[in-house]
Amino acid sequence: MKWIKAGAVVIALCFGLVISNPAAGFAADKAVADVLTEEQKQEIAALQKQALEQEKQIIEKYVEYGVFSEEKADQIEKHLDQRFKQLEQDGFIPKPHRHGPHPHPEK
């Protein structure tokens, strides 16, 4: 009976480590980062830049329509630029999504 309980505890601990370690689920994705060629990174960079510019155009339309103030638009665009720089630093490989509370700038 002791062995069954001990086995159950070991299994539960292993299961908990896999669940609590989000990086473990992205181990295969990390291998993809090592496979990307410089040409592939450049292609993704161009698409990300295009998406960034479109997002900024949408934000400007919201300002034009009175949904966002200029200050709010500047704040959002600054965040978008920071996100693009982080992607660039990471070789245009997205990082796993963090779970839990997300810090948001003051409104």
All heavy atoms as an XYZ file, in Angstrom:
852
protein
N       0.822     -1.191      0.000
C       0.000      0.000      0.000
C       0.867      1.257      0.000
O       0.520      2.246     -0.623
C      -0.923     -0.041      1.220
C      -2.008      0.986      1.183
S      -3.117      0.646     -0.178
C      -4.446      1.637      0.225
N       2.017      1.191      0.723
C       2.924      2.332      0.757
C       3.440      2.649     -0.640
O       3.597      3.805     -1.007
C       4.112      2.053      1.683
C       3.801      2.129      3.135
C       5.079      1.902      3.926
C       4.828      1.907      5.401
N       6.052      1.653      6.163
N       3.749      1.617     -1.410
C       4.296      1.816     -2.753
C       3.289      2.480     -3.672
O       3.646      3.296     -4.520
C       4.773      0.486     -3.347
C       6.003     -0.015     -2.655
C       6.082     -1.055     -1.789
C       7.308      0.533     -2.742
N       7.351     -1.203     -1.326
C       8.154     -0.229     -1.910
C       7.866      1.594     -3.433
C       9.499      0.029     -1.757
C       9.213      1.849     -3.283
C      10.007      1.082     -2.456
N       2.036      2.126     -3.508
C       0.992      2.739     -4.334
C       0.875      4.220     -4.007
O       0.819      5.068     -4.901
C      -0.358      2.021     -4.139
C      -0.265      0.595     -4.699
C      -1.487      2.795     -4.807
C      -1.483     -0.251     -4.423
N       0.883      4.544     -2.711
C       0.809      5.953     -2.306
C       2.033      6.719     -2.782
O       1.932      7.836     -3.271
C       0.667      6.065     -0.794
C      -0.687      5.679     -0.274
C      -0.762      5.850      1.229
C      -2.119      5.412      1.753
N      -2.195      5.525      3.211
N       3.211      6.107     -2.632
C       4.446      6.768     -3.055
C       4.438      6.987     -4.569
O       4.836      8.049     -5.064
C       5.658      5.934     -2.646
N       3.967      5.998     -5.303
C       3.877      6.132     -6.761
C       2.909      7.230     -7.158
O       3.169      8.008     -8.080
N       1.798      7.309     -6.449
C       0.810      8.353     -6.743
C       1.387      9.737     -6.473
O       1.167     10.682     -7.236
C      -0.457      8.129     -5.921
N       2.163      9.857     -5.406
C       2.790     11.145     -5.075
C       3.799     11.532     -6.154
O       3.843     12.683     -6.603
C       3.453     11.084     -3.674
C       4.332     12.294     -3.434
C       2.392     10.972     -2.597
N       4.614     10.584     -6.588
C       5.612     10.860     -7.623
C       4.931     11.288     -8.923
O       5.332     12.259     -9.560
C       6.522      9.631     -7.853
C       7.374      9.809     -9.095
C       7.393      9.401     -6.627
N       3.891     10.593     -9.300
C       3.154     10.941    -10.519
C       2.541     12.329    -10.395
O       2.620     13.143    -11.317
C       2.077      9.878    -10.831
C       2.761      8.579    -11.281
C       1.117     10.372    -11.901
C       1.829      7.401    -11.421
N       1.954     12.624     -9.241
C       1.351     13.937     -9.023
C       2.403     15.040     -9.095
O       2.173     16.094     -9.695
C       0.629     13.971     -7.678
N       3.570     14.808     -8.502
C       4.639     15.801     -8.555
C       5.120     16.026     -9.985
O       5.331     17.158    -10.409
C       5.805     15.385     -7.661
C       5.573     15.511     -6.162
C       6.747     14.909     -5.390
C       5.381     16.962     -5.772
N       5.316     14.951    -10.721
C       5.746     15.084    -12.122
C       4.706     15.817    -12.937
O       5.033     16.690    -13.745
C       6.022     13.714    -12.728
S       7.487     12.919    -12.044
N       3.452     15.490    -12.734
C       2.372     16.151    -13.463
C       2.340     17.633    -13.114
O       2.201     18.488    -13.983
C       1.033     15.486    -13.137
C      -0.118     16.022    -13.924
C      -0.219     15.759    -15.284
C      -1.090     16.797    -13.325
C      -1.276     16.254    -16.016
C      -2.150     17.295    -14.047
C      -2.246     17.027    -15.402
N       2.530     17.948    -11.837
C       2.545     19.344    -11.393
C       3.692     20.119    -12.010
O       3.545     21.286    -12.374
N       4.851     19.510    -12.156
C       5.989     20.191    -12.765
C       5.735     20.499    -14.232
O       6.099     21.566    -14.719
C       7.258     19.347    -12.616
C       7.844     19.263    -11.219
C       9.018     18.287    -11.199
C       8.286     20.626    -10.731
N       5.110     19.582    -14.929
C       4.815     19.809    -16.342
C       3.779     20.922    -16.497
O       3.917     21.803    -17.332
C       4.320     18.511    -17.026
C       3.788     18.789    -18.416
C       5.447     17.499    -17.079
N       2.755     20.906    -15.646
C       1.704     21.914    -15.724
C       2.241     23.281    -15.314
O       1.939     24.284    -15.942
C       0.507     21.535    -14.799
C      -0.141     20.252    -15.264
C      -0.500     22.658    -14.707
C      -0.846     20.343    -16.579
N       3.058     23.341    -14.254
C       3.511     24.627    -13.734
C       4.669     25.211    -14.521
O       5.035     26.344    -14.302
C       3.904     24.491    -12.267
O       5.046     23.672    -12.153
N       5.260     24.482    -15.437
C       6.373     24.986    -16.216
C       5.910     25.231    -17.646
O       5.996     24.356    -18.495
C       7.528     23.983    -16.184
C       8.757     24.502    -16.876
O       8.764     25.623    -17.389
N       9.802     23.708    -16.904
N       5.437     26.467    -17.954
C       4.934     26.728    -19.292
C       6.010     26.601    -20.362
O       5.715     26.308    -21.505
C       4.400     28.152    -19.213
C       5.029     28.755    -18.021
C       5.350     27.628    -17.094
N       7.266     26.782    -19.989
C       8.338     26.671    -20.970
C       8.466     25.244    -21.490
O       8.887     25.026    -22.620
C       9.653     27.132    -20.369
N       8.079     24.273    -20.677
C       8.179     22.881    -21.107
C       7.289     22.628    -22.315
O       7.648     21.870    -23.207
C       7.793     21.944    -19.966
N       6.146     23.261    -22.363
C       5.236     23.093    -23.486
C       5.744     23.742    -24.763
O       5.279     23.430    -25.844
N       6.715     24.646    -24.636
C       7.213     25.353    -25.796
C       8.599     24.877    -26.210
O       9.270     25.525    -26.996
C       7.248     26.865    -25.521
C       5.868     27.448    -25.453
C       5.206     27.548    -24.248
C       5.222     27.877    -26.599
C       3.929     28.074    -24.175
C       3.952     28.400    -26.534
C       3.301     28.501    -25.324
N       9.017     23.738    -25.664
C      10.340     23.211    -26.004
C      10.458     22.944    -27.498
O      11.479     23.234    -28.110
C      10.627     21.945    -25.208
N       9.396     22.428    -28.100
C       9.426     22.155    -29.543
C       9.502     23.456    -30.322
O      10.184     23.535    -31.340
C       8.199     21.362    -29.956
N       8.818     24.496    -29.852
C       8.852     25.786    -30.535
C      10.248     26.389    -30.493
O      10.654     27.068    -31.421
C       7.852     26.759    -29.904
C       6.415     26.355    -30.188
O       6.184     25.515    -31.071
O       5.535     26.903    -29.522
N      10.992     26.167    -29.427
C      12.350     26.693    -29.319
C      13.223     26.090    -30.404
O      14.060     26.769    -30.978
C      12.914     26.388    -27.928
C      14.304     26.904    -27.709
C      14.365     28.410    -27.764
C      15.781     28.866    -27.470
N      16.064     30.170    -27.955
N      13.012     24.821    -30.718
C      13.788     24.179    -31.776
C      13.528     24.840    -33.123
O      14.419     24.941    -33.953
C      13.464     22.694    -31.835
N      12.313     25.328    -33.325
C      11.980     26.013    -34.577
C      12.811     27.277    -34.713
O      13.259     27.635    -35.794
C      10.469     26.341    -34.624
C      10.144     27.221    -35.815
C       9.665     25.064    -34.678
N      13.051     27.980    -33.596
C      13.823     29.220    -33.630
C      15.225     28.966    -34.149
O      15.802     29.799    -34.839
C      13.879     29.841    -32.242
N      15.777     27.825    -33.827
C      17.122     27.501    -34.270
C      17.166     27.120    -35.751
O      18.225     27.124    -36.349
C      17.682     26.345    -33.429
C      17.790     26.706    -31.957
O      17.927     27.918    -31.655
O      17.734     25.797    -31.123
N      16.007     26.831    -36.318
C      15.944     26.368    -37.697
C      15.749     27.523    -38.676
O      16.118     27.419    -39.840
C      14.801     25.333    -37.858
C      14.629     24.913    -39.298
C      15.071     24.123    -36.985
N      15.183     28.632    -38.214
C      14.889     29.740    -39.115
C      16.151     30.298    -39.749
O      17.147     30.545    -39.072
C      14.171     30.871    -38.367
C      12.751     30.606    -37.915
C      12.217     31.809    -37.153
C      11.849     30.288    -39.076
N      16.075     30.484    -41.041
C      17.195     31.088    -41.749
C      17.082     32.599    -41.654
O      16.046     33.137    -41.263
C      17.185     30.684    -43.236
O      16.022     31.254    -43.851
C      17.198     29.178    -43.412
N      18.124     33.281    -42.025
C      18.114     34.749    -42.014
C      17.055     35.278    -42.980
O      16.366     36.252    -42.693
C      19.502     35.287    -42.383
C      19.710     36.726    -42.008
C      19.514     36.986    -40.516
O      19.917     36.173    -39.671
O      18.916     38.036    -40.201
N      16.898     34.604    -44.104
C      15.881     34.997    -45.087
C      14.472     34.859    -44.503
O      13.621     35.739    -44.680
C      16.011     34.142    -46.349
C      15.043     34.528    -47.451
C      15.206     33.655    -48.685
O      16.333     33.212    -48.975
O      14.186     33.440    -49.367
N      14.229     33.777    -43.781
C      12.918     33.565    -43.150
C      12.648     34.637    -42.096
O      11.545     35.169    -41.994
C      12.845     32.171    -42.537
C      12.800     31.064    -43.561
C      13.016     29.692    -42.953
O      13.671     29.549    -41.909
N      12.475     28.670    -43.601
N      13.676     34.955    -41.301
C      13.529     36.001    -40.292
C      13.213     37.347    -40.947
O      12.384     38.109    -40.442
C      14.796     36.113    -39.447
C      14.987     34.963    -38.489
C      16.257     35.145    -37.690
C      16.530     33.935    -36.818
N      17.780     34.078    -36.061
N      13.855     37.637    -42.064
C      13.605     38.896    -42.773
C      12.179     38.955    -43.317
O      11.530     39.999    -43.270
C      14.615     39.083    -43.904
C      16.006     39.401    -43.409
C      17.026     39.464    -44.530
O      16.705     39.279    -45.700
N      18.276     39.733    -44.182
N      11.690     37.828    -43.818
C      10.327     37.775    -44.338
C       9.316     38.015    -43.214
O       8.363     38.783    -43.366
C      10.075     36.423    -45.008
C       8.726     36.329    -45.681
C       8.528     35.007    -46.414
O       9.465     34.198    -46.494
O       7.413     34.809    -46.915
N       9.540     37.368    -42.076
C       8.643     37.562    -40.939
C       8.748     38.999    -40.424
O       7.738     39.616    -40.081
C       8.940     36.541    -39.823
C       8.532     35.138    -40.300
C       8.219     36.901    -38.533
C       8.920     34.022    -39.384
N       9.952     39.541    -40.401
C      10.149     40.925    -39.960
C       9.356     41.888    -40.840
O       8.716     42.820    -40.335
C      11.627     41.284    -39.986
N       9.374     41.674    -42.142
C       8.627     42.534    -43.057
C       7.122     42.442    -42.801
O       6.415     43.470    -42.794
C       8.946     42.168    -44.510
N       6.622     41.235    -42.578
C       5.197     41.062    -42.295
C       4.818     41.704    -40.961
O       3.769     42.345    -40.844
C       4.834     39.570    -42.287
C       4.869     38.879    -43.646
C       4.724     37.370    -43.479
C       3.791     39.423    -44.552
N       5.674     41.537    -39.955
C       5.404     42.143    -38.648
C       5.404     43.669    -38.748
O       4.575     44.339    -38.128
C       6.445     41.691    -37.607
C       6.298     40.269    -37.170
C       5.104     40.054    -36.240
O       4.393     40.973    -35.885
N       4.897     38.812    -35.854
N       6.322     44.216    -39.521
C       6.388     45.675    -39.710
C       5.121     46.170    -40.399
O       4.566     47.209    -40.031
C       7.645     46.039    -40.523
C       7.904     47.501    -40.630
C       8.356     48.063    -39.300
C       8.834     49.485    -39.472
N       9.134     50.120    -38.201
N       4.667     45.438    -41.398
C       3.436     45.786    -42.113
C       2.240     45.749    -41.151
O       1.408     46.655    -41.159
C       3.229     44.812    -43.271
C       2.031     45.107    -44.127
C       1.871     44.087    -45.258
O       2.633     43.120    -45.362
N       0.889     44.300    -46.090
N       2.178     44.726    -40.319
C       1.085     44.618    -39.349
C       1.153     45.767    -38.343
O       0.116     46.332    -37.967
C       1.156     43.276    -38.626
N       2.350     46.137    -37.924
C       2.530     47.251    -36.990
C       1.993     48.548    -37.590
O       1.259     49.297    -36.936
C       4.012     47.398    -36.630
C       4.399     48.622    -35.806
C       3.802     48.525    -34.408
C       5.913     48.757    -35.745
N       2.332     48.797    -38.828
C       1.865     50.014    -39.493
C       0.343     50.025    -39.637
O      -0.298     51.062    -39.466
C       2.548     50.189    -40.854
C       4.045     50.443    -40.757
C       4.411     51.621    -39.866
O       3.731     52.670    -39.926
O       5.370     51.486    -39.089
N      -0.247     48.882    -39.941
C      -1.709     48.807    -40.042
C      -2.368     49.055    -38.687
O      -3.383     49.746    -38.607
C      -2.140     47.453    -40.603
C      -1.874     47.322    -42.080
C      -2.319     45.983    -42.632
O      -2.411     44.993    -41.914
N      -2.603     45.954    -43.923
N      -1.784     48.496    -37.626
C      -2.336     48.733    -36.290
C      -2.291     50.220    -35.948
O      -3.238     50.768    -35.380
C      -1.568     47.928    -35.239
C      -1.878     46.444    -35.253
C      -1.126     45.692    -34.187
O       0.041     45.336    -34.425
O      -1.713     45.479    -33.108
N      -1.199     50.882    -36.311
C      -1.079     52.317    -36.057
C      -2.113     53.107    -36.856
O      -2.670     54.096    -36.360
C       0.337     52.804    -36.369
C       1.353     52.353    -35.341
C       2.723     52.905    -35.675
C       3.740     52.549    -34.619
N       5.054     53.139    -34.913
N      -2.384     52.691    -38.079
C      -3.414     53.355    -38.890
C      -4.783     53.209    -38.237
O      -5.580     54.155    -38.224
C      -3.446     52.772    -40.304
C      -2.269     53.174    -41.162
C      -2.290     52.488    -42.521
O      -3.179     51.693    -42.831
N      -1.292     52.789    -43.342
N      -5.060     52.045    -37.692
C      -6.342     51.813    -37.011
C      -6.448     52.721    -35.783
O      -7.495     53.342    -35.553
C      -6.491     50.329    -36.623
C      -6.651     49.475    -37.883
C      -7.665     50.121    -35.668
C      -6.543     47.985    -37.648
N      -5.373     52.834    -35.029
C      -5.372     53.702    -33.849
C      -5.632     55.145    -34.262
O      -6.419     55.862    -33.627
C      -4.030     53.585    -33.081
C      -3.805     52.169    -32.563
C      -3.959     54.607    -31.947
C      -4.896     51.625    -31.678
N      -5.018     55.583    -35.349
C      -5.237     56.957    -35.828
C      -6.687     57.174    -36.260
O      -7.246     58.261    -36.067
C      -4.265     57.295    -36.964
C      -2.829     57.465    -36.503
C      -2.678     58.528    -35.404
O      -3.273     59.615    -35.521
O      -1.966     58.242    -34.425
N      -7.306     56.170    -36.823
C      -8.735     56.279    -37.186
C      -9.584     56.443    -35.928
O     -10.535     57.215    -35.908
C      -9.207     55.067    -37.998
C      -8.813     55.121    -39.447
C      -9.518     56.279    -40.130
C      -9.094     56.364    -41.575
N      -9.710     57.514    -42.257
N      -9.236     55.695    -34.865
C      -9.965     55.838    -33.607
C      -9.834     57.262    -33.066
O     -10.784     57.813    -32.517
C      -9.490     54.822    -32.573
C     -10.052     53.432    -32.765
C      -9.225     52.316    -32.771
C     -11.421     53.231    -32.910
C      -9.736     51.037    -32.929
C     -11.944     51.955    -33.072
C     -11.100     50.866    -33.075
O     -11.613     49.602    -33.234
N      -8.653     57.846    -33.217
C      -8.458     59.240    -32.790
C      -9.338     60.156    -33.637
O     -10.041     61.033    -33.118
C      -6.972     59.656    -32.888
C      -6.812     61.159    -32.674
C      -6.126     58.870    -31.894
N      -9.318     59.936    -34.941
C     -10.115     60.745    -35.872
C     -11.607     60.668    -35.541
O     -12.317     61.662    -35.605
C      -9.868     60.248    -37.303
C     -10.592     61.017    -38.378
C     -10.357     60.441    -39.768
O      -9.265     59.879    -40.018
O     -11.271     60.551    -40.601
N     -12.070     59.492    -35.128
C     -13.486     59.293    -34.827
C     -13.831     59.647    -33.380
O     -14.975     59.499    -32.958
C     -13.904     57.851    -35.110
C     -13.759     57.436    -36.563
C     -13.530     56.110    -36.895
C     -13.845     58.352    -37.610
C     -13.394     55.704    -38.222
C     -13.702     57.961    -38.923
C     -13.473     56.646    -39.227
O     -13.344     56.237    -40.534
N     -12.825     60.083    -32.616
C     -13.076     60.523    -31.251
C     -13.143     59.422    -30.218
O     -13.551     59.655    -29.079
N     -12.735     58.212    -30.582
C     -12.756     57.094    -29.635
C     -11.574     57.204    -28.675
O     -11.722     56.977    -27.474
C     -12.734     55.739    -30.370
C     -12.645     54.581    -29.402
C     -13.955     55.617    -31.265
N     -10.395     57.541    -29.191
C      -9.186     57.698    -28.382
C      -8.708     59.138    -28.435
O      -8.835     59.806    -29.470
C      -8.034     56.824    -28.900
C      -8.235     55.343    -28.755
C      -7.698     54.479    -29.694
C      -8.915     54.796    -27.680
C      -7.852     53.115    -29.567
C      -9.077     53.432    -27.550
C      -8.540     52.589    -28.491
N      -8.108     59.585    -27.333
C      -7.438     60.885    -27.325
C      -6.065     60.706    -27.969
O      -5.583     59.572    -28.128
C      -7.282     61.390    -25.899
O      -6.382     60.561    -25.184
N      -5.430     61.824    -28.309
C      -4.067     61.756    -28.861
C      -3.115     61.118    -27.851
O      -2.253     60.339    -28.227
C      -3.563     63.152    -29.231
C      -4.108     63.692    -30.529
C      -3.532     62.994    -31.753
O      -2.451     62.355    -31.678
O      -4.179     63.085    -32.807
N      -3.290     61.446    -26.564
C      -2.435     60.883    -25.522
C      -2.572     59.366    -25.460
O      -1.578     58.646    -25.374
C      -2.784     61.478    -24.163
C      -2.418     62.937    -24.019
C      -2.923     63.527    -22.714
O      -3.779     62.899    -22.046
O      -2.453     64.620    -22.368
N      -3.808     58.896    -25.488
C      -4.049     57.448    -25.442
C      -3.459     56.774    -26.684
O      -2.843     55.710    -26.594
C      -5.558     57.168    -25.348
C      -5.909     55.709    -25.251
C      -5.469     55.116    -23.942
C      -5.976     53.691    -23.813
N      -5.470     53.043    -22.608
N      -3.628     57.392    -27.834
C      -3.080     56.845    -29.082
C      -1.559     56.769    -29.011
O      -0.962     55.761    -29.416
C      -3.521     57.686    -30.267
N      -0.931     57.819    -28.482
C       0.532     57.813    -28.345
C       0.988     56.696    -27.419
O       1.982     56.020    -27.690
C       1.024     59.159    -27.816
C       0.884     60.278    -28.834
O       0.719     59.982    -30.045
O       0.923     61.453    -28.422
N       0.239     56.492    -26.345
C       0.562     55.431    -25.388
C       0.455     54.053    -26.051
O       1.334     53.208    -25.884
C      -0.394     55.538    -24.201
C      -0.126     54.587    -23.076
C      -1.146     54.756    -21.953
O      -2.265     55.203    -22.183
N      -0.748     54.387    -20.758
N      -0.598     53.851    -26.812
C      -0.799     52.563    -27.495
C       0.294     52.348    -28.534
O       0.869     51.255    -28.636
C      -2.202     52.498    -28.131
C      -3.275     52.488    -27.040
C      -2.331     51.265    -29.032
C      -4.686     52.680    -27.561
N       0.606     53.383    -29.302
C       1.634     53.246    -30.337
C       3.001     52.980    -29.721
O       3.793     52.207    -30.273
C       1.649     54.486    -31.225
C       0.443     54.550    -32.144
C       0.429     55.763    -33.055
O       1.430     56.514    -33.086
O      -0.583     55.945    -33.754
N       3.275     53.597    -28.585
C       4.544     53.339    -27.887
C       4.622     51.866    -27.481
O       5.652     51.219    -27.651
C       4.648     54.240    -26.663
C       5.927     54.072    -25.892
C       5.972     55.007    -24.693
C       7.216     54.746    -23.862
N       7.251     55.571    -22.647
N       3.506     51.337    -26.963
C       3.464     49.922    -26.577
C       3.679     49.023    -27.803
O       4.414     48.029    -27.730
C       2.131     49.598    -25.910
C       1.956     48.149    -25.602
N       2.587     47.529    -24.547
C       1.242     47.188    -26.225
C       2.260     46.251    -24.543
N       1.439     46.013    -25.540
N       3.047     49.357    -28.918
C       3.209     48.567    -30.139
C       4.664     48.578    -30.605
O       5.201     47.546    -31.022
C       2.294     49.104    -31.245
C       0.793     48.930    -31.038
C       0.020     49.673    -32.120
C       0.411     47.472    -30.999
N       5.313     49.750    -30.525
C       6.727     49.857    -30.909
C       7.609     49.013    -29.995
O       8.531     48.343    -30.463
C       7.183     51.315    -30.878
C       6.611     52.140    -32.018
O       6.269     51.558    -33.078
O       6.495     53.375    -31.848
N       7.305     49.034    -28.697
C       8.080     48.218    -27.750
C       7.907     46.739    -28.047
O       8.873     45.972    -27.982
C       7.658     48.525    -26.311
C       8.102     49.877    -25.822
C       7.520     50.223    -24.463
O       6.550     49.625    -24.011
N       8.110     51.214    -23.810
N       6.681     46.352    -28.366
C       6.418     44.948    -28.687
C       7.198     44.535    -29.944
O       7.764     43.444    -30.006
C       4.913     44.736    -28.893
C       4.535     43.272    -28.998
C       3.055     43.110    -29.119
N       2.640     43.600    -30.428
C       1.393     43.740    -30.825
N       0.409     43.454    -30.015
N       1.099     44.160    -32.029
N       7.241     45.421    -30.938
C       7.985     45.118    -32.163
C       9.477     44.990    -31.867
O      10.131     44.060    -32.348
C       7.745     46.199    -33.217
C       8.465     45.923    -34.509
C       7.918     45.053    -35.440
C       9.691     46.505    -34.777
C       8.581     44.779    -36.631
C      10.359     46.235    -35.962
C       9.807     45.378    -36.888
N      10.024     45.892    -31.045
C      11.449     45.825    -30.696
C      11.772     44.519    -29.963
O      12.822     43.922    -30.193
C      11.843     47.020    -29.836
C      11.968     48.303    -30.609
C      12.340     49.459    -29.702
C      12.311     50.756    -30.490
N      12.590     51.922    -29.633
N      10.860     44.093    -29.081
C      11.081     42.843    -28.358
C      11.069     41.655    -29.318
O      11.903     40.752    -29.217
C      10.035     42.650    -27.254
C      10.301     41.455    -26.376
C      11.609     41.574    -25.609
O      11.870     42.585    -24.979
N      12.432     40.550    -25.673
N      10.128     41.658    -30.254
C      10.097     40.593    -31.266
C      11.394     40.574    -32.065
O      11.952     39.514    -32.353
C       8.919     40.804    -32.221
C       7.613     40.118    -31.886
C       6.526     40.563    -32.848
C       7.744     38.632    -31.880
N      11.859     41.762    -32.411
C      13.105     41.890    -33.177
C      14.275     41.305    -32.379
O      15.092     40.556    -32.923
C      13.335     43.369    -33.482
C      14.361     43.655    -34.539
C      14.356     45.118    -34.913
O      14.239     45.990    -34.025
O      14.465     45.397    -36.117
N      14.338     41.626    -31.080
C      15.411     41.099    -30.228
C      15.330     39.584    -30.099
O      16.349     38.908    -29.964
C      15.334     41.730    -28.839
C      15.737     43.178    -28.808
C      15.509     43.808    -27.438
O      15.009     43.166    -26.523
N      15.879     45.073    -27.316
N      14.107     39.055    -30.133
C      13.900     37.613    -29.997
C      13.980     36.878    -31.330
O      13.602     35.717    -31.420
C      12.545     37.329    -29.343
C      12.468     37.846    -27.920
O      13.538     38.003    -27.281
O      11.353     38.096    -27.439
N      14.457     37.546    -32.364
C      14.589     36.911    -33.671
C      13.249     36.620    -34.321
O      13.124     35.697    -35.107
N      12.237     37.410    -33.975
C      10.876     37.284    -34.499
C      10.240     35.931    -34.185
O       9.408     35.432    -34.917
C      10.815     37.612    -35.994
C      11.109     39.060    -36.241
C      12.376     39.489    -36.606
C      10.123     40.007    -36.060
C      12.653     40.824    -36.795
C      10.390     41.354    -36.237
C      11.656     41.770    -36.615
N      10.652     35.371    -33.041
C      10.028     34.166    -32.518
C       9.192     34.604    -31.320
O       9.731     35.132    -30.348
C      11.080     33.121    -32.067
C      11.974     32.726    -33.225
C      10.404     31.917    -31.438
C      11.262     32.055    -34.375
N       7.872     34.418    -31.373
C       7.040     34.857    -30.249
C       7.321     34.033    -28.998
O       7.581     32.836    -29.076
C       5.610     34.642    -30.748
C       5.728     33.659    -31.852
C       7.101     33.799    -32.435
N       7.279     34.713    -27.871
C       7.468     34.030    -26.588
C       6.137     33.462    -26.137
O       5.084     33.956    -26.526
C       8.004     35.005    -25.555
C       9.433     35.396    -25.826
C      10.014     36.113    -24.652
C      11.486     36.360    -24.929
N      12.162     36.884    -23.776
N       6.182     32.451    -25.276
C       4.928     31.879    -24.766
C       4.161     32.925    -23.961
O       4.755     33.787    -23.326
C       5.373     30.724    -23.887
C       6.832     30.875    -23.692
C       7.353     31.776    -24.747
N       2.864     32.814    -24.012
C       1.997     33.731    -23.285
C       2.125     33.463    -21.797
O       2.034     32.333    -21.356
C       0.544     33.532    -23.731
C      -0.422     34.419    -23.044
N      -0.484     35.763    -23.305
C      -1.345     34.177    -22.085
C      -1.425     36.311    -22.551
N      -1.952     35.359    -21.800
N       2.336     34.527    -21.033
C       2.401     34.390    -19.578
C       0.983     34.337    -19.037
O       0.117     35.074    -19.466
C       3.116     35.571    -18.950
C       4.560     35.702    -19.362
C       5.165     36.899    -18.720
N       4.311     38.068    -19.003
C       4.451     39.256    -18.479
N       5.400     39.479    -17.623
N       3.659     40.247    -18.791
N       0.795     33.477    -18.074
C      -0.509     33.387    -17.429
C      -0.484     34.235    -16.170
O       0.552     34.490    -15.595
C      -0.837     31.929    -17.084
C      -0.961     31.075    -18.305
N      -2.074     31.068    -19.086
C      -0.083     30.232    -18.896
C      -1.893     30.243    -20.093
N      -0.686     29.720    -20.004
N      -1.632     34.667    -15.759
C      -1.723     35.454    -14.546
C      -1.994     36.905    -14.862
O      -2.250     37.285    -16.007
N      -1.899     37.752    -13.847
C      -2.213     39.164    -14.048
C      -1.202     39.832    -14.965
O      -0.010     39.524    -14.921
C      -2.154     39.751    -12.644
C      -1.490     38.744    -11.788
C      -1.543     37.432    -12.487
N      -1.686     40.700    -15.797
C      -0.836     41.435    -16.730
C      -0.745     42.884    -16.280
O      -1.769     43.506    -16.001
C      -1.415     41.377    -18.148
C      -1.480     39.998    -18.686
N      -0.388     39.357    -19.196
C      -2.504     39.118    -18.774
C      -0.756     38.140    -19.595
N      -2.024     37.982    -19.335
N       0.453     43.440    -16.232
C       0.551     44.847    -15.859
C       0.013     45.722    -16.988
O       0.311     45.505    -18.154
C       2.054     45.043    -15.678
C       2.704     43.981    -16.487
C       1.728     42.827    -16.499
N      -0.795     46.666    -16.638
C      -1.344     47.598    -17.614
C      -0.959     49.008    -17.220
O      -0.948     49.338    -16.034
C      -2.874     47.476    -17.685
C      -3.325     46.185    -18.249
N      -3.256     45.901    -19.585
C      -3.838     45.072    -17.664
C      -3.721     44.675    -19.802
N      -4.065     44.155    -18.651
N      -0.641     49.839    -18.200
C      -0.301     51.214    -17.878
C      -1.499     51.950    -17.269
O      -2.641     51.561    -17.481
C       0.095     51.831    -19.220
C      -0.376     50.895    -20.247
C      -0.593     49.567    -19.603
N      -1.194     52.975    -16.508
C      -2.248     53.773    -15.900
C      -3.142     54.377    -16.985
O      -2.664     54.785    -18.032
C      -1.645     54.910    -15.061
C      -0.886     54.414    -13.853
C      -1.778     53.744    -12.834
O      -2.886     54.230    -12.595
O      -1.348     52.722    -12.260
N      -4.426     54.434    -16.702
C      -5.359     54.980    -17.676
C      -5.522     56.461    -17.493
O      -5.319     57.056    -16.531
C      -6.722     54.299    -17.531
C      -6.650     52.864    -17.960
C      -8.010     52.221    -17.883
C      -7.903     50.785    -18.335
N      -9.150     50.118    -18.377
